[in-house]
């Protein structure tokens, strides 16, 4: 048991080290801005991630570690409880080292809290504590809309009055956080377009990458052979529904993370030939995770498009814009506005009535007579601010580099003569 606790603690410690060393990706900085104005609902997600970030920032400050610590520590607790519930089985502890478990929990995204509460809710369900399971599933609804699949899995696995009570309690707890978010999604549409066989295969391919090929094969065997319990239903519902959804709307690989979580637990319970496949898959997944962790801290290979590039560019943009001493700054996207706020300490907002509504549209104050406009580098001379600011000078280039490689580039324009657009 002491060795098992040490493994869970070590996994949490590795994540905390990565959290402190890596810059924020754009979405993390965006969620941090939410934590500065806590509420019960936001456009893009329910409010759980904002509250987690606020808790971590209260302990560790407005730093990368502070932004991420809440989710990491909550997942550490969840995996400790899961390992205790599973009697500290070595097979489970090995599979918890898979990239699907180690890596997403480092970033301060709704997935971090969702997966932790998913674990705790299913464990409570399996131990017969249906009231606790209902509250935890309701809290998962505060993190991300796919938690409705967790509620459905608990009902399908229980199929009794207690299961219905769990669902009812989850709805009561989760309703305050879901209301505004669901209304926004219904108004703006849940789909992203461009679905088809290709996007569905991309979604499945992402799950292979998260688990590793051997562990994914073991997961498929578990889906075919495993008992129809809460883990099975949560994995099958997630993979099945999001796989079908990808036929009509292009999704994102992280949509399948609850499946990966269920697959790790389910595969760890396999015996015989498939149990050995799961074990081999676990060692391969551990090697994959170790490579990514080391590469994140000390790059091992030169990649033309490194997924870690986004963790290296925010400080460059924020500090460069801050040096102008101008605010509020206008940006074409919420990503740049969030980076500028976090790393530059400068009030930044998106241009009104440009693209999909974001949280900055609800916070925007009066625009100044002159300011800066920041956008990703491009060749078009037309600016999103042209109707608001008829005069412009620039562009001034801001470039984030690593050695001789350009990671990202932006244009900074000086715009003047503000008048409300017609």
N, C-alpha and C positions, 0 to 999 in steps of 0.2 A: 504493500500500500504506500509506503514512504517513497519508493521508486516511482510509482505511478503519479503521486502528487508532485514529485520533482519534475516529471515530464510535462505535466500540465502547466506548472509554474514556468518551466523553461520556454515552452511555446509562447506563453503570455509575455515573458521577458523579451524574447526575440522580436515580437510584434512591437513592443514599446520602444525598443532600440530603433527599429525601422521607422516608427512613427516620428521619432525625434530627429531623424537624419534626413528624411525625404521632405521636399517641399510639397505644398498642397496642390492637388490638381484643381481644375477650375470649379468643378461641382462642390468639392469640399469647401472652398472659399465662399461659394454661393451659400451653402448651408450655414457657414459661420455667420454670414450677414443675417440670416434668420435668427440666430441665437442672440443677436443684439436687439431684437425686437420680438420677444417671445409672444406667441399666440396659440390659438387652438386649431388653426388650419392654415395651410399655404397652398398656392396654386399647384405646384409640381408634385408635392407629397404631403402626407399628414405630418404633424409637427414633432413626432418623436425624435428625429435626428437633431432638431434644433435644441431640444431640451437636453439630450445627451451631450451635445457640444457645450452647452452652457454649464453643465455640471463639471465637465472636464476642464473647461477654461477657468472656472472658479478655483479649481485646485492647482492648475499648472500655468495659468495665464493665457493670454491670447497668442499662443505659440502653436507650432505644428503638433507638438505633443499634447498640449491642452485641447486642441480641436479633436484629436483622435482618442484620447485616453478613456473617455466614457464608454465608447463602444468596445474597445479592447478589453477593459476590465470586466464589462458585462459578459463578454464572450468567455473570458477566462473563468468566471463563475459558472457559466452554463456548462462548459466542457468539464469542469470539475464535478458538477452535480451529475452529468451524464456518465462520467467514468465511475463514480460511486454507485450509481443506479445499475450499471452494467458489471458491477463487482470487479472493477479495475482490470478488465480483460486486456491482455497484451495486444490482441488483434485489433481492438478498437483504438487503443492508444497509438498503434502504428498508423492506422488509416486516418487518424486525426491530423497527421502530418501532410496530407494531400494538399496540393495547391488550392483546391476549392475551399479548404478550411483555413489554411495559414494566411493566404494573401488577401482575400476580400475583407477580412476583419481588420486589416491594418488601416484601411481608408475609412474616413468618417462619412460613410454613405448610409442610407436607410437600411441597406442589406445587413450591416453589422448588428444593429439592434434587432432586426427582424429574425435573423438566424439564431441569435442568442435566446430570444423569447420563444421561438419555435421549439428549440431544444427543451427549454424549461416546461413549456406547456405539454409537450408529448410525454415527458417524464412524469409530470403530475398526473396525466391521464392514465398512464400505465400503472401508477401506484394507487389508483382509485380515488385520488383527490380531485373530484370533478369541479368543485368550487374554485380551487386554486387554478386548475387548467383553464377554466372560463375566464378568470381575471387575467391570466397571462396571455391567453389568445386575444383578449380585448386590448391589452397593451401592445401586442404585435400589430393590431390594426392601427395603432398610433404611428407605427413605423412605415408601413407600406401597404398598398391596396391588396397585393397578392396574399396577405394574411387571411383573406376570406377563404382561401384554399385550405389553410390550416384548420379553420373552424369546420369546414366541410369534412375534412379528413377525420377529425375527432368525432363528428356525428356518425359518419359511415363506419368507423371502427367500433363505436359503442352500440349504436342501434338500439338504444333504450331511453327511458325517461331521463336518466342522468345525463346522457349525451345531449339531449335536447336542452336540458338545463344548462349545460356547459355552453352551448351555442347562444342561448338567450342571454346569459351573463356576459359573454364576449361582446354581443351586439350592444348591450347597455353600456359597457365600459368603453367600447371603441367608437360609439356613435358621435360623441362630441368632436372627436378629432377627424372623423371621416366626412362630415356633412359638407363643409365648404369645399374640400378637395374633390369630392365626387361630383358636386354640382358644376365645378369648373371643368372637370374632365368630360362630363356629358355635354357641356356647352361647346367645348373646343374639339371633341373627338378623341377617342382612345387610340385610333389607328395612326400609323406612320406612312402607310402606302407602300408600294413596291414589294408586296409579298409574293410568295410563290415557292416552288420546290427549292430553288437556290437558297433563299433566306431560311427555310426550314432546315436544310442541311447545314447551313452556317450555325444555327442555334445548336444543333446536335454536335457539330464539330467543336463548339465552344465547351460543351460539357466533357467531351473527350480530353480537351486541353486542361480543363480544371481537375479532372480525376486521373488522367494518364490512361493510355489505351488498355492496359491489363485490368485496371480497377474498373474501367467503364464496362468491359466485358463481364466482369464479376457482377457489376450492378445490373446488367441486363439479365443475367442468370437469376439474381435475387428477385427481380420483377416477375420472372416467369415462375419461380419455384417458392418464393417466400410466402409466409403467412400474411393474410389480409388484415394487418394491424394498422395502427395509426401512422407508423413510419411508411408502410407500403402505400397507403392511400395518399399521403402527402406527397410522396415521390411520384406516383403514377399520375395524380391530378396535375401536378406542376408540369411534368414533362409532356403529358398528353395534351393538355389544354393550350399551353404555350406553343407546342409544336404545331397544333392545328391553326392557332392564331397567326403563326408565321406564314401560313399559306396566303393570307390576305393582307398582312401588315408586317413590314420588316421590324423584327424585334431586336433585343440586345442579349448578348450571351449571359449576362448576369441574371436574367429572368429565370434561368434554370438552377440557380444556386440552392433553393430549397430541395430540388431533386437530388443534387449532389450531396447535400447534408444527409438526407434520408438514405441515399445509396451507401454512404460511408457506414452508417449504423447497421443497415441491413446486410451489407456485404461482410461486415465483421462477424455476423452471426452464422455465416455459411460454414458448412463442414465438408469433409471429404475432398473430392477433386476441386470443386468450386471454391472451397475454403482456401486451398493452396493457391489457386489463381488470385484470389483476393489478397493473400499474403504477399505473393510476388508483386502484384500490382501496388501494394502498399509500399514496398521497398523502392520500386521505381518512382512512385509519386513522391516519396521522401527525397529521393535524389533530385527530382525536378524542383521541388520546393527549395532545397538547399542551394541549387544553382541560382535560382531567381533571387534568393536572399543575398547571397554573396555578390551577385551581379549588381544588385541595387546599391550595395554599400561600396563596392569596388568593381566597376565595369570590367567584365572578363573578355567580352567580344565586342566588336564594332558592328552594330546593327544599322541598316539603312533607315529603318523606322522602328525605333525603340519605344515600347509602351511606356517606359519610365521617363521619356522626354518631357511629358507634361508636368512632372514633379520638379523640373529644373528651370522652368521659364517664368513662373509667377514673380519671384523676387526681382528679376530683371525689369519687367514691365512696371511693377509697382514702384520701385525705387526711381526709375527713369521719369515717370510721370510726376512723382512727388517733387522732384527737383524743380519743376516749373513753378511751384508755389501757387497754383491756380485750382480753385474748386467752386462749385461742383464740376466734375469732368463728365463729358458725354461719351458713350461708347455705342458701338453698333450691336454688341451682344452682351448678355448677362455675364459671360465668362470673364471678359476683360474688366467689367465693372467690379466684379467680386475680387479679382486679383489686386486691382488698384486699391480697393478699400482695405484689404487685409495687409498687403505688403507695403503700400504707400501711405496708409493712414489718411487717405484723401477721399472726400465724399465723391462718389461716382455713381452715375445712373445711366440707364439705356435711353436712347432717343425715343421720344413718344411716338406711338402709332407705327412702330417698325417691327414687323414680324410677329411671332407668337407672344402673347401677353406673358410677362414675367413678374416676379415679386416687386421689382423696382418700380413698376408702374403704379403700385399702390402707395409707395412711399415718396414719390417724386415731389419736390417743392417747386417754387418759382425758379425759372431758368435765368441765368445772368445775361447781361448785355453782350459779354464776350467770354469765351471759354476755350477749352481744348476738346477736340473730337478724336477718339482713338478707334481704329479699326484694324483688322488683320490686313497685312500688306496685299495689295491688288493693283491692277493697272487702270481700272476705271477712274475717270476724273469726277464722275457724279458722286456726290456725298449724300448720305442719309440725312444730313443737317441742312441741305441746300434750301429747303422751304422755310426753315427756322432762322438760319444765319446766311444771308446772301453773300457775305464777304468771307473769303477763306484764304489762308496763306499756308504753304507747305507743299509736300509733306516733309516732316522730319522722321527719319527712320529709327526705329528701336529694334535691335536684333539680339535675340538670345542665341548664344553659340556654346558649343562644347568642342574645344580644340578648333578644328577648321570646319566643323559641321554646323550648319544653321539649323537650330531646333524649331524656332518660330520667329516670325517677323511681323511688325506692326507699323502703321503710319500714324503720326500725330499731326493733326491739322489745327491751326489757330483759326477760330471762326468768330465773326463779329457781326453786329447789326441785328441783334435778335428781334424778331417780331413773331407773334403767334401765327402758325400756319393756317391757311384758309381751308 
